Amino acid sequence: VGTERVFVLTYVDDLLLASKSLAAVQEVKKLVMSLFDCRDLGEAKSFLGFQIMRDPAAGTIKLSQERMVVD
């Protein structure tokens, strides 16, 4: 969508999309889903062992591997 950046993180058959623009993410997701047989699992809570915590009010994202360290 325009000049919005969309970051596509991939590992084997896992995919994570990230952008400041929800519309841009939706457009890339639509394109990927039209090309490949895949499922949308909704908002990511974790990716490759990283926990993802969002604070929309503060506009921040925190990544943690605490669970991996504890295990």
N, C-alpha and C positions, 0 to 999 in steps of 0.2 A: 504494500500500500504506500504509494509515494516513495519518500526517502526514509521511511522508518526502518531501523535495524531490527532484524529478528535473529537471535542467536539460536542455532540448532546444535544441541549437544547430542552425540550419538555414541553408543557402545553396543556393538553386535546388533541386537534387535530392540534395544531401548532407545527412546528418543525423548528429548526434553526441549521445548520451545520457550524462549524468553524474550520479552520486549517491553518497552514502555507503552506500546500501543496494543491494546486488546484486539482491535480490528486487524492489525498486521499479523498477529498470531493466528487469528481465525482464518485469515486468507491463506497463510502458509499451511496451516493444518488441513484446510480444505484441499489444497493442491496435493499434499502428501497422501491424504486419504483417497484421492482419486487415482493415484498412481500405484499404491500399495495396499495390500489387505492388512488393515491395522485397526486398532481400537483406541478410542479416546478414554483414558482412565480418569479424566478430570484434573483438578488442581493437584500438582505434585506436592507430596509431603516428604518424599525422600527420593534420592537418585544416586545410585552406585554407592550406597552406604552413607551418604550425606543426608542428614536431616535438614529440611528446609522450613524455616519459620519466617512468616511474613508479619509485618506490622504496618497495615495500610495507613493508619493514622499518622505514623511517623515517616512513612514512605521508605521503610527499610526492609532488607532481607538478610537473614542470618543463616549461615551454613555451619553445621556442627557434625562432628564424628564421635560425639560422646558415647552413643550407643555401641559403636564399634570398639571403643577403648574399654568400656565396661565389660562387654562380652569377651 
